[in-house]
Amino acid sequence: MLRLVSLCLVLAAAASLAELVDAVEPSRPNIVFILADDLGYGDLGCYGQRVLRTPNLDRMAREGMRFTQFYAGCTVCAPSRCVLMTGLHMGHCYIRGNAKVNLRPQDVTVAEVLKQAGYQTGLVGKWGLGHEGSTGVPTRQGFDYFFGYLDQHHAHNYYPTFLLRNETRVRLPNVVPNEDRYGGGVATVRRVYSGKLLIDEALKFIDQHKDEPFFLYFAPTLPHANNEARNRGMEVPDYGPWADRPWPEPEKGFAAMVSMLDDQVGQVLRRLRRHGLERRTLVIFSSDNGPHREGGHNPDFFDSNGPLRGIKRDLYEGGIRVPTIAWWPGTIAPGTTSDHIGYFGDLMATVAELAGVECPPDRDSISFLPTLLGRPQEQKQHKYLYWEFYERGGAQAVREGRWKLVRKPWNEHARVELYDLETDLGERHNVADKHPQVVKRLLGYLKEAHRPDPQWKVRGRPRRGKRRPRTGSPAKGALRG
């Protein structure tokens, strides 16, 4: 009897020790990465939005960590997602623009790293890094399961004629005249809304793998516009609570999209709680780039970039600084705000550390796990962050601490802009003439970071004419509604 009691005490002590170790050094959590499409830094209530309502994301921020200086991989879709998946910044990654280019067999993705660590890996939503029959499809890049869109142009349409499950087309009862192999198009018969299908598949993936480590990359297309629909491009089944607002139709649609996105995030978090997985799951929410001016939507209407300058296709902060929230009850201290300077490429090193495996070599990636665990003193920092863009005459940008340098168009004779983000978050005052040594150092980083690739050439000329400067004030049109 005494031996039995002693054994019970030993087992209880071991269990307590295991719980303590897990609390200090959590091991192999589930990982869910939710990536919105063209959501601005100022579109969420927890980032200052005053009109649109995002209760689930706001609660996620209250229960977790809100990043204020986290960056997308690029200012447009495909290259930003390539940075996210490969841990290589724009000067090194393989896909650097929105073109029909496929990841190669030698490209290593976050999913491949986690799959080798024993995770079940699933992608639901928009991929953008490979086309049918190519080496770039998700199921050939580390994902056990895929459901959604392969091509970013096809993903414009919320009522497509088909989606992909793994490598097979799933036909839908919508009608899209002249929809080509990967066309956008506008549906004339709308029966099935893709946004509903995507969230249902994401929840199903969680249900199926609740008893084993899993990685879910949930990439809804909300609130991206259907660019082919022009002034009615914010496609939703209905305008929901915004239907009676005296706003232009595209703005009602945008508001409904943001509400739908927020609801889907809430569904994911509730499903994790239902299975008792919230303390064993890291959930990260972000956006692939800044807000868009497409489908009739005006990003100024809801002040979608908040205090930042620029939108999608700009390398100013509004084009690349994105809302990012991390949620992991019991591990991430609730209600915390981090000013850690990180970017999409850091996901690779972070998940590798969480899974207990080596990060692939030669990555532009630093784990931000110390920040998540509340150990900022242990957090490594990037020497600098780098971006490049190939449209509109091209542009490059680099950030080092407080300094941000932008060069556009992309040539050695272009005007250089230098901003002190600590005192000039809106990038209104070019101080390049006052800090020549800083400019010289950052120009050196531009040269150091860019690895030429013959398939990527600058195209298009810079835009002419002046754009209305951003003030960062709330959208008067929306507030009147």
C-alpha positions in Angstrom: 0.0 0.0 0.0 2.9 2.3 1.0 4.6 1.6 -2.4 1.3 2.4 -4.2 1.0 5.7 -2.4 4.6 6.6 -3.2 4.1 5.7 -6.8 1.1 8.0 -7.0 3.0 10.8 -5.4 5.9 10.3 -7.9 3.5 10.3 -10.8 1.7 13.4 -9.5 5.0 15.2 -9.1 6.0 14.2 -12.6 2.8 15.5 -14.0 3.2 18.8 -12.2 6.7 19.1 -13.5 5.6 18.4 -17.0 2.9 21.0 -16.8 5.5 23.5 -15.4 7.9 22.7 -18.3 5.2 23.1 -20.8 4.3 26.4 -19.3 7.9 27.6 -19.5 8.8 26.0 -22.8 5.7 25.0 -24.7 6.3 22.2 -27.2 4.8 21.4 -30.5 1.6 23.4 -30.4 -0.9 23.4 -33.2 -0.3 26.4 -35.4 -3.1 28.3 -37.2 -2.1 31.2 -39.5 -5.0 33.3 -40.8 -4.1 35.6 -43.7 -6.6 38.3 -44.8 -6.4 39.7 -48.3 -5.9 43.5 -48.7 -6.9 44.4 -45.2 -5.4 47.7 -44.0 -3.6 48.5 -40.8 -6.5 50.8 -39.8 -9.4 48.4 -40.7 -9.7 46.8 -37.2 -11.1 48.3 -34.1 -8.0 47.3 -32.1 -5.9 49.3 -34.5 -8.0 52.5 -34.3 -10.9 51.8 -36.7 -13.9 53.9 -35.6 -16.7 52.7 -38.0 -16.2 49.1 -39.0 -16.9 46.6 -36.2 -14.5 43.7 -35.5 -15.5 42.3 -32.1 -13.8 38.9 -32.6 -10.5 40.3 -33.7 -10.6 42.9 -31.0 -11.2 40.2 -28.4 -8.4 38.2 -29.9 -6.1 41.2 -29.4 -7.3 41.6 -25.8 -6.6 38.0 -25.1 -3.3 37.9 -26.9 -0.6 40.1 -28.4 -1.0 43.0 -30.9 2.0 43.8 -33.0 2.4 47.5 -34.0 5.5 47.1 -36.3 4.9 43.9 -38.2 5.3 43.8 -42.0 4.0 41.9 -45.0 6.5 40.2 -47.3 5.6 42.6 -50.2 2.9 45.1 -51.2 1.0 42.7 -53.5 -0.3 39.2 -53.2 1.9 36.5 -54.7 5.3 37.7 -53.6 4.1 38.5 -50.1 2.8 34.9 -49.8 6.1 33.6 -51.2 8.0 35.4 -48.5 5.6 34.0 -45.9 5.9 30.5 -47.0 9.7 30.4 -47.8 11.3 32.7 -45.2 13.2 34.5 -47.9 12.7 38.3 -48.4 12.0 39.9 -51.7 15.6 40.1 -52.7 16.1 36.4 -52.5 12.7 34.7 -52.9 11.7 33.0 -56.2 8.3 34.6 -56.8 8.7 38.4 -56.7 5.5 39.6 -58.5 2.0 38.8 -59.5 2.8 36.6 -62.5 2.1 33.0 -63.4 5.2 31.6 -61.8 5.4 28.4 -59.8 7.4 27.4 -56.8 10.1 24.8 -57.7 10.8 21.4 -56.1 13.8 22.9 -54.3 11.8 25.6 -52.7 11.3 24.8 -49.1 8.0 26.0 -47.5 6.8 26.3 -43.9 4.4 23.4 -44.6 7.3 21.1 -45.5 9.2 22.0 -42.4 6.2 21.2 -40.2 5.3 18.1 -42.1 8.7 16.7 -41.5 8.2 17.4 -37.8 5.1 15.3 -37.8 2.4 17.9 -38.3 -0.7 17.4 -40.4 -0.7 20.4 -42.8 -3.6 22.0 -44.5 -4.2 25.1 -46.6 -7.7 26.5 -47.1 -8.1 29.6 -49.2 -5.9 31.4 -51.7 -2.5 30.0 -52.6 -1.0 32.1 -55.4 2.3 30.2 -55.8 1.5 27.5 -58.3 -0.9 26.5 -61.0 -2.6 23.2 -62.0 -0.2 20.5 -62.9 2.9 22.4 -61.8 5.5 21.8 -59.1 4.1 24.8 -57.2 0.7 23.4 -56.2 0.2 23.1 -52.3 0.1 19.3 -52.3 3.6 19.3 -53.8 4.9 21.9 -51.5 4.3 20.3 -48.1 0.5 20.5 -47.6 -1.4 17.2 -47.0 -4.6 18.9 -47.9 -5.7 21.9 -50.0 -9.0 23.5 -50.8 -9.4 26.8 -52.5 -7.9 29.0 -55.3 -4.5 28.4 -56.8 -4.3 31.6 -58.9 -4.7 35.1 -57.5 -6.7 36.3 -60.6 -9.1 33.3 -60.3 -9.5 34.3 -56.7 -11.0 37.7 -57.7 -14.3 35.9 -58.2 -16.3 35.1 -55.1 -18.8 33.0 -57.2 -16.4 31.0 -59.4 -17.3 28.0 -61.5 -14.8 25.8 -59.6 -12.4 25.5 -56.7 -9.6 23.0 -56.2 -9.6 20.2 -53.7 -6.0 19.0 -53.6 -5.3 18.7 -57.3 -8.9 18.1 -58.6 -11.4 20.7 -59.6 -14.6 20.9 -57.6 -17.4 22.2 -59.9 -19.7 24.8 -58.5 -23.2 25.8 -59.8 -22.2 29.4 -60.6 -22.1 30.8 -64.1 -19.1 33.0 -65.2 -19.2 33.9 -68.9 -15.8 33.6 -70.6 -14.0 32.4 -67.5 -10.7 31.2 -68.9 -8.3 28.7 -67.3 -7.5 31.2 -64.5 -9.7 34.1 -65.3 -11.3 36.4 -62.8 -14.6 37.2 -64.4 -18.0 38.2 -63.1 -20.7 35.7 -62.3 -24.1 36.1 -63.9 -25.6 33.2 -61.9 -24.6 33.3 -58.2 -25.6 30.3 -56.2 -22.6 29.4 -54.1 -20.4 31.9 -52.3 -16.8 30.8 -52.0 -16.3 32.5 -48.6 -18.8 30.2 -47.0 -17.2 27.1 -48.5 -13.7 28.1 -47.3 -14.6 28.7 -43.6 -16.5 25.4 -43.5 -13.4 23.5 -44.9 -11.2 25.2 -42.4 -13.4 24.2 -39.5 -13.6 20.7 -40.8 -9.8 20.4 -40.9 -9.6 21.4 -37.3 -12.2 18.8 -36.4 -10.4 16.0 -38.3 -7.0 16.7 -36.8 -7.9 17.8 -33.2 -6.1 14.8 -31.7 -2.7 15.3 -33.4 -0.4 18.3 -34.1 -1.6 20.3 -37.1 -0.8 23.4 -39.1 -3.7 25.2 -40.7 -3.0 28.0 -43.1 -6.3 29.7 -43.6 -6.2 32.3 -46.3 -9.6 33.7 -47.1 -9.9 36.2 -49.9 -11.8 38.7 -47.8 -11.8 41.7 -48.3 -10.2 41.6 -51.7 -12.2 43.0 -54.6 -13.4 41.4 -57.7 -11.4 43.7 -60.0 -13.3 42.7 -63.1 -16.6 43.9 -61.5 -15.3 47.5 -61.3 -17.7 49.6 -59.2 -19.5 46.6 -57.8 -16.5 44.5 -57.0 -17.0 44.0 -53.3 -18.9 40.8 -53.8 -21.0 39.6 -50.8 -24.3 37.7 -50.5 -25.8 40.7 -48.7 -24.7 43.8 -46.9 -25.8 42.5 -43.5 -25.9 45.2 -40.8 -24.6 47.9 -43.2 -27.4 47.6 -45.8 -29.3 50.7 -44.6 -26.2 53.0 -44.3 -26.2 56.0 -46.7 -22.9 54.9 -48.3 -21.9 54.0 -51.8 -22.6 50.3 -52.7 -18.9 49.3 -52.8 -18.4 50.7 -49.2 -21.3 48.7 -47.9 -19.8 45.7 -49.6 -16.4 46.3 -48.1 -17.9 46.8 -44.6 -19.8 43.5 -45.0 -16.6 41.7 -46.1 -14.7 42.9 -43.0 -17.6 41.8 -40.8 -17.6 38.4 -42.5 -13.8 38.1 -42.0 -14.1 39.0 -38.4 -16.9 36.4 -37.9 -14.8 33.7 -39.5 -11.9 34.4 -37.2 -14.4 34.1 -34.3 -15.6 30.7 -35.7 -12.0 29.4 -35.8 -11.3 30.5 -32.2 -14.6 29.0 -30.9 -13.9 25.7 -32.7 -10.5 25.5 -31.0 -12.2 26.1 -27.6 -14.8 23.6 -28.3 -12.1 20.9 -28.7 -10.2 22.2 -25.7 -7.3 23.2 -28.0 -7.0 26.9 -27.1 -4.0 26.4 -24.7 -2.3 24.1 -27.2 -2.7 26.3 -30.3 -0.9 29.4 -31.5 -3.1 31.5 -33.8 -1.6 34.3 -35.8 -3.8 36.7 -37.8 -2.4 39.1 -40.4 -2.9 40.6 -43.9 -0.9 40.0 -47.1 -0.5 43.8 -47.8 -2.1 47.2 -47.3 -5.6 48.2 -48.3 -6.7 48.3 -51.9 -8.4 50.9 -54.2 -10.2 48.4 -56.4 -13.7 47.2 -57.2 -15.0 50.7 -56.6 -13.7 50.8 -53.0 -12.0 53.9 -51.7 -9.5 53.1 -48.9 -10.0 56.7 -47.6 -13.7 56.1 -46.9 -13.0 54.1 -43.7 -9.4 55.4 -43.3 -8.1 51.9 -43.9 -4.4 52.7 -43.5 -4.9 54.8 -40.3 -1.9 57.0 -39.6 0.2 55.4 -42.3 1.0 56.7 -45.8 0.3 54.7 -48.9 -1.8 51.6 -49.8 -1.4 48.4 -51.7 1.4 48.7 -54.4 3.2 51.3 -52.3 6.4 50.6 -50.3 5.4 53.3 -47.8 4.2 52.0 -44.5 0.6 51.8 -45.5 1.4 49.3 -48.2 3.5 46.9 -46.1 2.9 47.4 -42.4 0.0 45.1 -41.5 -2.3 44.4 -38.5 -0.9 41.3 -36.8 -2.3 39.6 -33.7 -1.0 36.5 -31.9 -3.3 34.4 -29.6 -2.2 31.5 -27.4 -4.1 31.5 -24.1 -1.9 30.4 -21.2 1.3 31.2 -23.0 0.9 34.7 -24.5 0.1 37.2 -21.8 -3.3 38.8 -22.6 -3.7 42.4 -23.6 0.0 42.8 -24.6 1.3 45.1 -27.3 4.6 44.5 -29.0 6.7 47.0 -31.0 9.0 44.2 -32.2 10.0 44.8 -35.8 9.3 41.6 -37.7 7.9 40.4 -41.0 6.3 37.5 -42.8 9.7 35.8 -43.5 10.1 35.3 -39.7 7.3 32.7 -39.6 9.7 30.0 -40.9 12.2 30.3 -38.0 9.4 30.7 -35.5 7.5 27.5 -36.5 10.7 25.6 -36.8 11.6 26.5 -33.2 8.1 25.6 -32.0 8.2 22.3 -33.7 11.7 21.5 -32.4 13.4 21.2 -35.8 16.2 23.1 -37.6 15.2 26.1 -39.7 16.3 25.5 -43.3 19.7 27.2 -44.0 20.1 30.5 -45.7 16.8 31.9 -44.7 16.1 35.6 -44.1 14.2 34.6 -40.9 14.5 35.2 -37.2 12.2 33.5 -34.7 9.9 35.8 -32.8 9.0 33.1 -30.2 10.9 35.0 -27.4 8.5 38.0 -28.1 5.5 35.7 -27.9 6.7 34.2 -24.6 7.2 37.6 -23.1 11.0 37.5 -23.2 11.9 40.6 -25.2 15.4 40.6 -23.8 16.1 37.3 -25.6 14.6 38.5 -28.9 17.1 38.7 -31.8 16.7 41.6 -34.2 17.1 42.0 -37.9 19.9 44.2 -39.1 17.4 45.5 -41.6 14.2 44.6 -43.4 14.0 44.8 -47.2 11.3 45.0 -49.9 11.3 45.5 -53.7 8.5 46.0 -56.2 8.5 45.6 -60.0 5.5 47.5 -61.2 5.1 51.3 -61.9 8.8 51.8 -62.7 9.8 49.7 -59.7 10.8 50.6 -56.1 13.0 49.4 -53.3 12.7 50.0 -49.5 14.7 49.2 -46.4 14.1 49.7 -42.7 16.8 49.8 -40.1 15.6 50.7 -36.7 14.0 54.1 -36.8 15.1 54.7 -40.4 13.1 53.9 -43.5 14.6 54.5 -47.0 12.5 54.4 -50.2 14.0 54.6 -53.7 11.7 54.9 -56.7 11.7 54.5 -59.6 14.2 51.6 -59.3 17.5 53.0 -60.7 20.7 54.5 -59.3 19.7 58.0 -60.3 16.2 58.0 -58.6 15.3 60.3 -55.8 16.0 58.8 -52.4 13.6 59.4 -49.6 14.6 58.9 -45.9 12.1 59.0 -43.1 12.5 58.8 -39.3 9.6 56.6 -38.3 10.0 57.4 -34.6 9.0 61.1 -35.3 7.3 60.8 -38.6 5.2 57.7 -38.8 3.2 59.1 -41.8 6.4 59.5 -43.9 5.7 63.1 -44.7 9.1 64.6 -44.2 12.0 63.5 -46.3 15.2 64.0 -44.3 17.7 62.5 -46.7 19.6 65.8 -47.1 20.1 66.0 -43.3 21.5 62.5 -42.8 23.8 61.6 -45.7 25.7 58.9 -43.8 22.4 57.1 -42.9 21.4 57.3 -46.6 24.8 55.9 -47.7 24.5 53.0 -45.3 20.9 52.2 -46.3 21.7 52.4 -50.0 24.4 49.8 -49.3 21.7 47.5 -47.8 19.7 47.9 -51.0 22.6 46.6 -53.0 23.4 43.9 -50.5 19.9 42.6 -50.2 19.0 42.3 -53.9 20.0 39.2 -55.8 19.3 39.7 -59.5 17.0 37.2 -61.2 16.6 37.3 -65.0 12.9 36.5 -64.8 12.1 39.7 -62.8 12.3 42.9 -64.7 10.9 46.3 -63.7 7.9 47.1 -65.8 5.7 50.1 -66.3 6.4 53.7 -65.8 6.0 55.6 -62.5 2.6 57.2 -62.0 2.4 60.9 -62.8 0.5 63.5 -61.0 0.1 64.1 -57.3 -2.0 62.0 -55.0 -3.9 63.5 -52.1 -1.7 63.2 -49.0 -3.0 61.0 -46.2 -3.9 62.8 -43.0 -4.7 59.8 -40.9 -8.0 61.2 -39.8 -11.2 59.1 -39.7 -13.2 59.0 -42.9 -15.8 61.7 -42.7 -18.1 60.0 -45.2 -18.3 56.9 -43.1 -18.7 58.8 -39.8 -21.6 60.7 -41.2 -23.3 57.4 -41.9 
